Amino acid sequence: MRLVFFGTGAFALPTLQALFASRHKIQAIVTQPDKTGRGHHSHVNPIKVEAEQRTRPLLQPENVNEPGVLKQLREHRAEIFVTAAYGQLLKKELLEIPPHGAINLHASILPKYRGAAPIHAAVAAGETETGITIFRIVPKLDAGPVLALEKTPIGPTETTGELHDRLAELAAPMTIRLLDSLEQGGVAETKQDDLLSSYAPQLRKEQGEIDWTKLAAQIVNHVRAMQPWPGSFSTLHIGDRPPLRVSILAVEPTEEPADGEATPGTILQTEGELVVQSTGGPLRIAKLKPAGKREMSGAEFRRGYTLPAGSRFGV
């Protein structure tokens, strides 16, 4: 099939590469405009890099729904639009350009976790299963009929970053199989039940802060969910010293006995390990990175810092 591919992030790259290796023909690639970060350094857009290496027409519109962009898209005579982690909403007039409409690759089992951050949401909720849903795009966000679905377990220690990469690889062959089926005559469509839907909005950096009053399992899942972005963190208070921001990279349950009188966030006086009280039990900090320092284990941190009784994490 002739197609136009819409994508921006690394999640979209395995599918784009699989499409290039397939018998389907990519007429053009649409990605977000170039952006710069702190210090005006350009962010690398893997989809743009791939398009330039393959010498395919590349569009980077500020607004993909503008009349001039729609005219360009019509000129490519695509039979279908394929989107993955693109970053702009596609309006009705755009969706009506190709005869087979537009499909989207979404990293959850829809209708659960519609929105921009479904992987974060699933890990944070302690889900044991997720998947890839390919659906036909309609004007309502992530609400179109399902064309293909494949599930996969979530490992008990798997982070958002690790799961993201697995799901990106899972989506690629699914997309090729679906396009093959559409070309051969059609695919059954399953309507989503809106009553079962939930929403996973884009995260903000401040949402990475750990709330030590939550249950231990919730904190473990929170830390997993925030890796690698926006990152989980907490503020360390040691006596009269200035508060120290610490990135918490991994936490896990421990057999250390709880201190029934310690408030959540208190560093327990344990030998050799960095153990913090939470609601429902203590947690061992396995890996962390103090501001301005290198990444280290909790045990290394414990050896390098004097932590008198009363030292604590929290606001």
PyMOL commands that set and color helices and strands:
alter all, ss='L'
color gray80, all
select helices_A, chain A and resi 10-21+38-40+46-53+67-75+92-95+118-124+160-183+194-196+205-208+216-225+298-304
alter helices_A, ss='H'
color red, helices_A
select strands_A, chain A and resi 2-7+25-30+58-59+80-84+102-106+129-136+146-153+233-237+244-253+275-278+281-290+296-297+312-313
alter strands_A, ss='S'
color yellow, strands_A
deselect
rebuild
show_as cartoon
